[in-house]
Amino acid sequence: MKHMRKRILGFFLAFALIVSSCMPAFAEDSARPEENLQARYIKDIVREVAKQYRFDVSESELYEAFTAYVMNEHPELLEGAIRAVTSDLDPFSGYYSRDELVGFGQFIEPNYVGIGIEITRAVGCLEITGVTPGSPAEAAGIKAGDQIATINGEDATHFNIDMAAERVRGEEGTTVNLGILREDQLLSFTVTRANIASITVTYETVDGIGYMKISQFNSTTPDDVKAALSSFDSQGVKQIIADVRDNPGGELNSVLKVLYQIVPEGMPLTTIDYNGEERDVTFCSNAKFKETDRTFVVLINENTASAAELFAGAIRENKVGITMGVRSYGKGTVQEFMGLNSLGGEKLGDIKLTVAEYTMPSGESIHKKGVEPDIEVKNQYTPFETEDLAPMVFEGKYTVGDSGDGVLAIEQRLDGLGYQAGELDGVFDEELELAVYSFQSDAGLYPYGVMDITTQTYLKNVCAEMKVLHDLQIEAAWDYFKDKAGTQNDQN
């Protein structure tokens, strides 16, 4: 084969020199504008050589000879060549360098090094609103409702959330010392930082209706959903809103494990359709129950994709609930990494390749179609209304200790933008200073907590351009269950 390759390559190169005399400009005429003219020319040469050569030779053998020549002359092109192989496939296939694989892994498993607490900015303090189960913070005895007074001896009462998070996080195995206020007692905790899995599910119960937001499907999601469902069961909650809006998907195995907790035993969930029927597989629920008294409303939108679409479709088609919102994204394909071996000293990445499509239980394709909601509800965006707010004054800088209608106008607008501006009383206090600092940081302005003319002007312009989201979808989901409960009461 080695000698054959040399003969083919020699003929191939010689033929390239004289080909114009027997093939009148076919490459130039047939090339599409977006194609590389040289690549098209080589392609046509290979085709014509294979067609006209007297003895047996295939196009693949010719391409192998060409590739061997180029790689021998320019081995540094290997990684770029591999990337080129996948560049014209579907948008979800492609080559990832070693550095890019790290970023991809962080998307699938968005962990961080910290102590496992959620914090919010309350009036005059940083409050811990949640502690991750099994985290170093829980092991140390830190509780939701605690207030952070100091971080490593530094007064933290004036910190915003980003400032606090920056100091609490660090390298795995190192420690952070927190001064915690609890019921007027100042407690000290030394906590060792560790790798923390981000929580993908948040939940609450309001007026007997459960709400469960699933941000994505990764390895921790099934346990997160299990905790949410257990909480609902303990309260006798059977009507649940499952919100997968803006959920980009994630792992197939993860969403299947979630559906096993929701869809009764034996019900079909999806069929994975590979390139070859012998590999096709249909997944059915392996739940421990044969029927369920839970009812779901699954909220979807145009950014609900992949595994999240499978989730919504399986619940709807198995009559466990309905879908509500707008048509989902329509990404019904499965990708796998090929597991490329490094070649010699070349440290290669890997190819993520679309290897299959998945369908809804009925066999209907999701790809490029999406999931159609049973009840279509579109959210509304309206301009941020400032007519009823105090007018902005622009009399000069505002800083801690200042007061008046100009300060009130700033407080009202920052509060409307979602910043913790404290009490809307027209007094520039430390809470407002932190809100101004955060706004300046987000806006790319110099962050120093003083509301100067530049920041005031920027604030006014942001408010003039801002649109306020009216979440009619979540409102419709609540109303659906309330109306259903009212109908049942009327029948009783």
C-alpha positions in Angstrom: 0.0 0.0 0.0 2.9 2.4 0.8 4.4 1.9 -2.8 0.9 2.2 -4.3 0.4 5.5 -2.4 3.7 6.9 -3.8 2.7 5.9 -7.3 -0.8 7.4 -6.9 0.6 10.6 -5.5 3.2 10.9 -8.3 0.6 10.4 -10.9 -1.8 12.7 -9.0 0.7 15.6 -9.0 1.8 15.1 -12.6 -1.8 15.0 -13.7 -2.5 18.3 -11.9 0.1 20.0 -14.1 -1.5 18.9 -17.4 -5.1 18.6 -16.5 -6.1 21.9 -18.0 -5.4 20.5 -21.5 -8.0 17.7 -21.1 -10.5 19.3 -18.7 -11.5 22.7 -20.0 -11.8 24.9 -16.9 -14.3 22.7 -15.1 -13.1 23.6 -11.6 -13.5 27.3 -12.0 -16.9 27.0 -13.7 -18.4 24.7 -11.2 -17.1 26.2 -8.0 -19.6 28.0 -5.8 -18.7 31.5 -4.7 -18.5 30.5 -1.0 -16.1 27.6 -1.7 -12.4 27.7 -1.7 -11.4 27.6 -5.3 -8.3 25.5 -4.7 -10.2 23.0 -2.6 -12.8 22.7 -5.3 -10.1 22.3 -7.9 -8.5 19.4 -6.0 -11.9 17.8 -5.5 -12.5 17.9 -9.3 -9.1 16.5 -10.0 -9.6 13.6 -7.6 -13.0 12.8 -9.2 -11.6 12.9 -12.8 -8.5 10.9 -11.9 -10.6 8.2 -10.3 -12.9 8.2 -13.3 -10.3 8.2 -16.1 -7.4 6.2 -14.6 -7.1 2.9 -16.5 -6.5 0.8 -13.4 -8.4 0.5 -10.1 -8.1 3.4 -7.8 -10.8 5.0 -5.6 -11.3 8.6 -4.7 -10.7 7.7 -1.0 -7.2 6.3 -1.9 -6.4 9.5 -3.8 -7.6 11.7 -0.9 -5.5 9.5 1.5 -2.4 10.2 -0.7 -3.2 13.9 -0.7 -3.7 14.0 3.0 -0.5 12.1 3.7 1.5 14.6 1.6 0.0 17.7 3.3 0.4 16.3 6.8 4.0 15.2 6.2 4.9 18.6 4.9 2.8 20.6 7.5 2.2 18.5 10.7 1.2 21.6 12.5 -2.0 21.7 10.5 -3.4 18.6 12.1 -5.7 20.2 14.7 -7.0 22.7 12.2 -7.6 20.0 9.7 -9.7 18.0 12.2 -11.7 21.1 13.0 -12.3 21.6 9.3 -13.7 18.1 8.9 -16.6 19.0 11.2 -17.0 22.7 10.3 -19.8 22.1 7.8 -21.8 19.6 9.8 -24.8 20.6 11.9 -24.4 23.5 14.5 -24.1 21.1 17.4 -21.1 19.1 16.0 -17.6 20.4 16.0 -14.0 20.0 17.2 -13.1 21.2 20.7 -9.5 22.0 21.7 -8.3 20.9 25.1 -9.0 24.4 26.5 -12.5 24.5 24.9 -13.2 21.1 26.5 -12.6 22.6 29.9 -15.2 25.3 29.2 -17.7 22.7 27.9 -17.3 20.6 31.0 -18.0 23.7 33.2 -21.3 24.1 31.3 -22.4 20.5 31.8 -21.2 20.4 35.4 -21.2 24.1 36.5 -19.4 23.6 39.8 -17.5 26.2 41.8 -15.1 26.2 44.7 -16.7 27.8 47.8 -18.6 26.8 51.0 -22.1 26.3 49.6 -24.2 29.3 50.7 -26.6 31.6 48.8 -26.6 35.2 49.9 -28.8 38.3 49.2 -28.4 41.9 50.1 -30.9 42.8 52.8 -31.3 46.2 54.5 -28.1 46.8 56.4 -26.6 43.4 56.0 -25.8 40.4 53.8 -28.2 37.6 54.6 -27.7 33.9 53.9 -30.8 32.7 52.2 -29.8 29.1 51.6 -27.2 26.4 52.5 -26.4 23.6 50.0 -27.1 20.2 51.5 -23.8 18.4 52.3 -21.7 21.5 51.8 -18.9 22.7 54.1 -21.2 25.5 55.3 -23.9 23.0 56.4 -21.2 20.8 58.1 -19.9 23.9 60.0 -23.4 24.8 61.3 -24.2 27.8 59.2 -27.9 28.3 58.7 -30.3 30.1 56.4 -31.3 33.4 58.0 -27.8 34.0 59.4 -26.2 37.4 58.6 -22.6 37.8 57.5 -20.9 40.4 59.6 -17.2 39.8 58.7 -15.3 37.8 56.1 -11.7 37.1 57.1 -11.9 39.8 59.7 -13.1 42.4 57.2 -16.3 44.3 57.9 -18.8 42.8 55.3 -21.9 44.8 56.2 -21.3 47.2 53.3 -20.4 44.6 50.7 -22.6 43.9 47.7 -23.1 40.2 46.6 -20.2 40.2 44.1 -17.8 41.6 46.7 -18.8 39.0 49.2 -18.7 36.1 46.7 -15.2 37.1 45.6 -14.0 36.8 49.2 -15.8 33.6 50.2 -14.7 31.7 47.1 -11.1 30.6 46.7 -8.9 27.6 46.1 -10.1 24.1 47.2 -8.8 23.1 50.6 -8.2 26.7 51.8 -10.3 28.2 54.6 -12.4 31.3 55.1 -13.4 32.8 58.4 -16.9 34.2 58.7 -18.3 36.3 61.5 -22.0 35.4 61.7 -24.8 37.3 63.4 -27.5 35.0 64.7 -30.2 36.3 67.1 -28.0 39.1 68.3 -25.1 36.8 68.9 -21.8 37.1 67.0 -20.5 33.7 66.1 -17.3 32.7 64.4 -17.0 29.9 61.7 -13.8 28.7 60.0 -15.0 26.8 56.9 -12.8 24.9 54.4 -13.6 25.6 50.8 -14.6 22.7 48.6 -15.9 21.9 45.1 -19.6 22.7 45.2 -22.2 21.5 42.7 -24.5 24.3 41.6 -28.1 23.8 42.4 -30.1 23.3 39.2 -33.6 23.2 40.9 -35.3 25.8 43.1 -38.8 25.3 44.5 -41.4 26.7 46.7 -45.1 26.2 47.6 -47.6 29.0 47.3 -51.3 28.6 48.1 -51.1 24.9 47.9 -49.4 24.9 44.4 -45.9 23.8 43.9 -43.4 25.7 41.8 -40.2 24.0 40.6 -37.7 25.8 38.3 -35.2 23.5 36.5 -32.4 25.6 35.1 -30.7 22.7 33.3 -30.2 18.9 33.4 -26.8 17.8 34.9 -25.7 15.0 37.2 -27.2 16.7 40.3 -30.6 17.5 38.8 -32.3 14.2 39.6 -31.5 14.5 43.3 -32.5 18.1 43.2 -35.9 17.2 41.7 -36.3 14.4 44.2 -35.9 16.9 47.1 -38.5 19.2 45.5 -41.0 16.4 45.0 -40.5 15.1 48.6 -41.1 18.6 49.9 -44.4 18.9 47.9 -45.5 15.4 49.0 -44.9 16.3 52.7 -47.3 19.2 52.2 -49.9 17.2 50.3 -49.1 19.3 47.1 -50.3 17.6 43.9 -50.5 20.5 41.5 -47.0 21.4 40.3 -45.6 24.1 37.9 -42.4 22.8 36.3 -40.6 25.8 34.7 -38.1 24.8 32.1 -38.1 28.2 30.3 -34.6 29.2 29.1 -33.4 25.7 30.1 -30.7 24.8 27.4 -30.9 21.0 28.1 -28.0 19.0 29.3 -27.5 15.3 29.9 -29.9 12.7 28.4 -29.3 10.4 31.4 -30.2 13.2 33.8 -33.5 14.0 32.2 -34.5 10.3 32.0 -33.8 10.0 35.8 -36.0 13.0 36.4 -38.8 11.6 34.3 -38.6 8.3 36.2 -39.8 10.2 39.2 -42.7 11.7 37.4 -44.1 9.4 34.7 -45.7 6.1 35.8 -44.0 2.8 35.2 -43.8 1.4 31.7 -44.8 4.7 29.9 -42.6 5.5 26.9 -40.4 8.5 27.3 -38.4 8.8 24.1 -36.8 6.8 21.2 -33.1 7.5 20.3 -32.8 7.1 16.5 -29.2 6.4 15.5 -27.7 6.1 12.0 -28.6 2.4 11.8 -31.7 0.7 13.3 -29.7 -1.9 15.2 -28.6 0.8 17.6 -32.0 2.5 18.1 -33.3 2.3 21.7 -36.6 3.2 23.3 -36.6 4.4 26.9 -39.7 3.7 29.2 -40.2 4.9 32.7 -38.9 2.5 35.4 -40.8 4.3 38.1 -42.0 2.4 41.2 -45.6 3.6 40.7 -48.1 2.6 38.1 -50.2 5.8 38.3 -49.9 9.2 39.8 -52.1 11.8 41.3 -49.7 14.7 40.5 -50.6 17.1 37.7 -48.0 19.3 36.0 -48.0 22.5 34.0 -44.7 22.6 32.2 -43.7 26.2 31.2 -41.7 26.4 28.0 -40.5 29.2 25.8 -38.4 29.7 22.7 -35.2 29.0 24.7 -36.3 25.7 26.0 -34.1 23.2 24.2 -32.8 19.6 23.9 -33.3 17.6 27.1 -35.8 20.2 28.4 -37.9 19.7 25.3 -37.8 15.9 25.9 -38.9 16.5 29.5 -41.9 18.7 28.4 -42.9 16.3 25.6 -42.8 13.2 27.8 -45.0 14.8 30.5 -47.5 16.1 28.0 -47.9 12.9 25.8 -48.1 10.6 28.9 -51.0 12.8 30.2 -49.2 13.7 33.4 -49.6 17.3 32.6 -49.9 20.0 29.9 -47.4 22.4 28.3 -47.9 26.2 28.4 -46.0 29.1 26.9 -44.7 29.4 23.4 -43.1 26.8 21.0 -39.8 25.6 22.2 -36.4 25.8 20.4 -36.4 22.5 18.4 -33.1 20.8 19.2 -33.9 17.1 19.1 -30.4 15.6 18.6 -28.0 13.7 20.7 -24.2 14.4 20.7 -21.4 12.2 21.9 -17.7 12.8 22.2 -15.6 10.5 20.0 -12.8 10.1 22.4 -9.9 11.0 20.1 -6.5 9.6 20.9 -3.6 11.9 21.0 -1.1 11.4 18.1 2.5 11.3 19.2 3.3 14.5 21.0 0.2 16.3 19.7 -2.2 17.0 22.5 -5.6 16.8 20.8 -9.0 17.8 22.0 -12.1 15.9 20.9 -14.9 15.9 18.4 -18.5 16.4 19.6 -20.6 14.7 17.0 -24.4 14.4 16.4 -25.0 10.7 16.5 -28.8 10.4 16.9 -32.1 12.1 17.1 -34.7 11.6 19.8 -38.4 11.7 19.5 -41.3 12.3 21.8 -43.2 9.2 23.0 -45.5 9.3 20.0 -42.5 9.0 17.7 -42.9 12.7 16.6 -39.6 14.5 15.9 -38.6 17.4 18.0 -35.7 18.6 15.9 -36.4 21.9 14.0 -40.0 21.6 15.2 -39.9 22.1 18.9 -42.7 21.3 21.3 -46.0 23.1 20.7 -47.7 24.3 23.9 -51.1 23.0 24.7 -52.0 26.5 25.9 -50.1 29.4 24.1 -49.3 32.3 26.4 -46.9 35.1 25.3 -45.2 37.4 27.8 -45.4 41.1 27.4 -42.7 43.8 27.5 -43.7 47.3 28.3 -41.6 50.5 28.8 -40.4 51.2 32.3 -42.8 53.8 33.5 -41.3 56.9 35.2 -44.2 59.3 35.1 -45.2 58.5 38.7 -41.6 58.7 40.0 -39.8 61.7 41.4 -38.1 63.6 38.6 -34.3 63.5 38.3 -32.7 66.8 39.3 -29.1 66.7 38.1 -28.0 69.4 40.6 -24.6 67.7 41.2 -23.1 64.7 42.9 -25.0 62.8 45.5 -23.3 60.8 48.3 -23.9 59.3 51.7 -25.7 61.8 54.0 -27.5 63.7 51.2 -31.3 63.7 51.0 -34.2 65.2 49.0 -36.3 64.5 45.9 -33.2 64.0 43.8 -32.0 61.1 46.0 -35.6 59.7 46.0 -35.6 59.7 42.2 -32.4 57.8 42.1 -33.6 55.3 44.7 -36.8 54.6 42.8 -35.1 54.0 39.5 -32.4 51.7 40.9 -35.1 49.8 42.8 -37.1 49.4 39.6 -34.0 48.1 37.9 -33.7 45.4 40.6 -30.9 46.9 42.7 -31.2 46.7 46.5 -31.6 50.5 47.1 -32.9 50.1 50.7 -35.9 52.1 52.0 -37.2 54.6 49.4 -37.1 57.5 51.7 -35.0 60.1 49.9 -32.0 59.6 52.1 -28.6 58.6 50.6 -27.5 55.9 53.1 -25.0 53.0 52.8 -27.6 50.7 51.2 -28.0 53.2 48.3 -24.3 53.6 48.1 -23.9 49.9 47.5 -26.7 49.9 44.9 -24.9 52.8 43.1 -21.6 50.9 43.3 -23.2 47.8 41.7 -25.0 49.8 39.0 -21.7 51.6 38.1 -19.9 48.2 37.9 -22.6 46.7 35.7 -22.6 49.8 33.5 -18.9 49.8 33.0 -18.5 53.1 34.8 -16.0 53.9 37.5 -17.5 52.2 40.6 -17.2 54.3 43.7 -20.7 54.6 45.0 -21.1 58.3 44.3 -24.0 59.3 42.1 -22.2 61.8 39.9 -23.7 63.5 36.8 -22.3 60.9 34.4 -24.0 58.1 36.4 -27.2 60.0 36.7 -27.3 60.5 33.0 -26.6 56.9 32.3 -29.3 55.8 34.8 -31.9 58.1 33.1 -31.0 56.7 29.7 -31.1 53.0 30.9 -34.6 53.6 32.4 -35.8 55.3 29.1 -34.7 52.3 27.1 -35.6 49.5 29.5 -38.5 47.2 28.9 -40.4 45.6 31.9 -41.3 41.9 31.6 -44.8 41.0 32.5 -44.6 37.2 33.1 -48.1 36.3 31.9 -47.0 32.7 31.5 -46.4 32.1 35.2 -49.6 33.9 35.9 -51.5 31.7 33.5 -50.1 28.6 35.1 -51.3 29.7 38.6 -54.7 30.6 37.2 -55.0 27.2 35.5 -54.6 25.3 38.7 -56.8 27.8 40.7 -59.6 27.6 38.1 -59.3 23.8 38.1 -59.6 23.7 41.9 -62.6 26.0 41.7 -64.3 23.8 39.1 -63.7 20.7 41.3 -65.2 22.5 44.3 -68.3 23.5 42.3 -68.8 19.8 41.3 -68.5 18.7 44.9 
